[in-house]
Amino acid sequence: MKMFIAVIVGLIGGFILGIALSSLIGIIGITVFNQAMGIKFLPYYTAVVCSVIVPIIEYKKGR
């Protein structure tokens, strides 16, 4: 049950992190290069990565 909750937290947190990173990359791109920049589907990529990393960290912390 703890692993499932860790995966869900990783998905939600990773998605929010991806939105923040995408916005930051867009702001930097407009400011520095005067054109829109970004990584397509970045929130989804970070959600998947975080849904793998958070359970691993939780497992190591529990040992």
Backbone as a printed PyTorch tensor [residue, N CA C, xyz], in Angstrom:
tensor([[[  0.8240,  -1.1920,   0.0000],
         [  0.0000,   0.0000,   0.0000],
         [  0.8670,   1.2540,   0.0000]],

        [[  1.9880,   1.1930,   0.7510],
         [  2.8810,   2.3500,   0.7860],
         [  3.4840,   2.6180,  -0.5960]],

        [[  3.8180,   1.5540,  -1.3150],
         [  4.3830,   1.7190,  -2.6510],
         [  3.3780,   2.3680,  -3.6000]],

        [[  2.1260,   1.9440,  -3.5130],
         [  1.0900,   2.5120,  -4.3760],
         [  0.9210,   3.9970,  -4.1050]],

        [[  0.8980,   4.3730,  -2.8430],
         [  0.7650,   5.7880,  -2.4780],
         [  1.9900,   6.5630,  -2.9590]],

        [[  3.1760,   5.9590,  -2.8500],
         [  4.3840,   6.6190,  -3.3260],
         [  4.3470,   6.8340,  -4.8370]],

        [[  3.8100,   5.8760,  -5.5740],
         [  3.6870,   6.0250,  -7.0300],
         [  2.7090,   7.1460,  -7.3680]],

        [[  1.5820,   7.1940,  -6.6840],
         [  0.5890,   8.2500,  -6.9420],
         [  1.1590,   9.6200,  -6.6010]],

        [[  1.8460,   9.7180,  -5.4670],
         [  2.4740,  10.9890,  -5.0840],
         [  3.5270,  11.3840,  -6.1110]],

        [[  4.2860,  10.4130,  -6.6040],
         [  5.2840,  10.6790,  -7.6310],
         [  4.6600,  11.1750,  -8.9290]],

        [[  3.5450,  10.5780,  -9.3160],
         [  2.8590,  11.0220, -10.5330],
         [  2.3660,  12.4550, -10.4130]],

        [[  1.6910,  12.7420,  -9.3160],
         [  1.1270,  14.0850,  -9.1320],
         [  2.2450,  15.1130,  -8.9710]],

        [[  3.2200,  14.7970,  -8.1190],
         [  4.3280,  15.7270,  -7.9150],
         [  5.1580,  15.9380,  -9.1610]],

        [[  5.4010,  14.8700,  -9.9030],
         [  6.1600,  14.9750, -11.1480],
         [  5.4410,  15.7990, -12.1940]],

        [[  4.1270,  15.6690, -12.2550],
         [  3.3570,  16.4570, -13.2100],
         [  3.4280,  17.9360, -12.8700]],

        [[  3.2890,  18.2520, -11.5860],
         [  3.3810,  19.6540, -11.1600],
         [  4.7900,  20.1920, -11.3990]],

        [[  5.8060,  19.3820, -11.1030],
         [  7.1840,  19.7740, -11.3670],
         [  7.3990,  20.0230, -12.8600]],

        [[  6.8360,  19.1890, -13.7060],
         [  6.9610,  19.3550, -15.1570],
         [  6.3200,  20.6320, -15.6500]],

        [[  5.1700,  20.9850, -15.0900],
         [  4.5140,  22.2380, -15.4700],
         [  5.3900,  23.4220, -15.0770]],

        [[  5.9500,  23.3690, -13.8650],
         [  6.8150,  24.4600, -13.4060],
         [  8.0700,  24.5710, -14.2760]],

        [[  8.6950,  23.4310, -14.5780],
         [  9.8890,  23.4570, -15.4270],
         [  9.5720,  23.9550, -16.8350]],

        [[  8.4340,  23.5430, -17.3710],
         [  8.0310,  23.9760, -18.6930],
         [  7.8270,  25.4870, -18.7360]],

        [[  7.2140,  26.0210, -17.7080],
         [  7.0130,  27.4680, -17.6320],
         [  8.3460,  28.1990, -17.5120]],

        [[  9.2360,  27.6710, -16.6880],
         [ 10.5490,  28.2820, -16.5070],
         [ 11.3480,  28.2700, -17.8090]],

        [[ 11.3240,  27.1570, -18.5200],
         [ 12.0260,  27.0620, -19.8020],
         [ 11.4250,  28.0480, -20.8030]],

        [[ 10.1150,  28.1760, -20.8070],
         [  9.4550,  29.1250, -21.6980],
         [  9.8260,  30.5640, -21.3880]],

        [[  9.8620,  30.9130, -20.1150],
         [ 10.2260,  32.2760, -19.7120],
         [ 11.6750,  32.5720, -20.0930]],

        [[ 12.5700,  31.6390, -19.8230],
         [ 13.9770,  31.8390, -20.1840],
         [ 14.1380,  31.9420, -21.7020]],

        [[ 13.4210,  31.1250, -22.4410],
         [ 13.4960,  31.1750, -23.9040],
         [ 13.0330,  32.4990, -24.4680]],

        [[ 11.9250,  33.0090, -23.9410],
         [ 11.4250,  34.2970, -24.4170],
         [ 12.3950,  35.4100, -24.0350]],

        [[ 12.9190,  35.3570, -22.8270],
         [ 13.8030,  36.4210, -22.3480],
         [ 15.1420,  36.4320, -23.0860]],

        [[ 15.7410,  35.2730, -23.2610],
         [ 17.0870,  35.2060, -23.8260],
         [ 17.0750,  35.1760, -25.3530]],

        [[ 16.2020,  34.3560, -25.9340],
         [ 16.2500,  34.1270, -27.3820],
         [ 15.1160,  34.7880, -28.1570]],

        [[ 14.2000,  35.4510, -27.4910],
         [ 13.0640,  36.1300, -28.1210],
         [ 12.1930,  35.1840, -28.9510]],

        [[ 12.1110,  33.9410, -28.5510],
         [ 11.2060,  32.9950, -29.2000],
         [ 10.7890,  31.9390, -28.1820]],

        [[  9.6370,  31.3770, -28.4170],
         [  9.1170,  30.3740, -27.4960],
         [  9.9540,  29.0990, -27.5890]],

        [[ 10.2820,  28.5520, -26.4300],
         [ 11.0540,  27.3060, -26.3670],
         [ 10.3630,  26.3670, -25.4030]],

        [[ 10.7090,  25.1210, -25.4730],
         [ 10.1590,  24.1610, -24.5340],
         [ 10.3780,  22.7410, -24.9850]],

        [[ 10.0080,  21.8300, -24.1160],
         [ 10.0850,  20.4050, -24.4040],
         [  8.6520,  19.8840, -24.4530]],

        [[  8.3000,  19.2990, -25.5610],
         [  6.9360,  18.8210, -25.7370],
         [  6.6480,  17.6860, -24.7460]],

        [[  5.5070,  17.7470, -24.0870],
         [  5.0420,  16.7470, -23.1150],
         [  5.9430,  16.6160, -21.8930]],

        [[  6.6490,  17.6820, -21.5130],
         [  7.5470,  17.6320, -20.3610],
         [  6.8390,  17.2260, -19.0750]],

        [[  5.6240,  17.7190, -18.7710],
         [  4.9640,  17.2760, -17.5310],
         [  4.7080,  15.7700, -17.4840]],

        [[  4.4180,  15.1710, -18.6180],
         [  4.1770,  13.7340, -18.6480],
         [  5.4770,  12.9510, -18.4340]],

        [[  6.5630,  13.4270, -19.0450],
         [  7.8520,  12.7670, -18.8490],
         [  8.2860,  12.8240, -17.3890]],

        [[  8.1850,  14.0060, -16.7840],
         [  8.6030,  14.1320, -15.3950],
         [  7.6900,  13.3480, -14.4640]],

        [[  6.4150,  13.2190, -14.7950],
         [  5.5020,  12.4190, -13.9710],
         [  5.9160,  10.9520, -13.9850]],

        [[  6.2720,  10.4420, -15.1450],
         [  6.6890,   9.0440, -15.2380],
         [  8.0060,   8.8250, -14.4940]],

        [[  8.9530,   9.7310, -14.6680],
         [ 10.2490,   9.5990, -13.9990],
         [ 10.0810,   9.6630, -12.4810]],

        [[  9.2830,  10.6130, -12.0100],
         [  9.0890,  10.7520, -10.5670],
         [  8.2910,   9.5880,  -9.9840]],

        [[  7.3960,   8.9910, -10.7780],
         [  6.6370,   7.8480, -10.2690],
         [  7.5280,   6.6160, -10.1060]],

        [[  8.7060,   6.6200, -10.7110],
         [  9.6760,   5.5490, -10.5080],
         [ 10.6470,   5.9140,  -9.3780]],

        [[ 11.0700,   7.1640,  -9.3420],
         [ 12.0850,   7.5910,  -8.3700],
         [ 11.5320,   7.6590,  -6.9510]],

        [[ 10.3210,   8.1740,  -6.7700],
         [  9.7720,   8.3330,  -5.4100],
         [  9.6230,   7.0000,  -4.6780]],

        [[  9.0870,   5.9380,  -5.2770],
         [  9.0460,   4.6520,  -4.5550],
         [ 10.4310,   4.0990,  -4.2100]],

        [[ 11.4070,   4.3280,  -5.0870],
         [ 12.7650,   3.8700,  -4.7900],
         [ 13.3130,   4.5870,  -3.5620]],

        [[ 13.1210,   5.8980,  -3.5130],
         [ 13.5730,   6.6690,  -2.3490],
         [ 12.8250,   6.2370,  -1.1020]],

        [[ 11.5210,   6.0180,  -1.2270],
         [ 10.7150,   5.5750,  -0.0820],
         [ 11.1680,   4.2170,   0.4210]],

        [[ 11.5130,   3.3170,  -0.4920],
         [ 11.9660,   1.9880,  -0.0970],
         [ 13.3110,   2.0570,   0.6370]],

        [[ 14.2250,   2.8730,   0.1100],
         [ 15.5380,   2.9990,   0.7430],
         [ 15.4330,   3.6820,   2.1070]],

        [[ 14.5050,   4.6310,   2.2270],
         [ 14.3240,   5.3450,   3.4860],
         [ 13.7230,   4.4420,   4.5500]],

        [[ 12.9000,   3.4870,   4.1450],
         [ 12.2590,   2.5850,   5.0830],
         [ 13.1630,   1.5020,   5.6210]],

        [[ 14.2580,   1.2310,   4.9650],
         [ 15.1730,   0.1630,   5.3970],
         [ 15.9280,   0.5230,   6.5950]]])
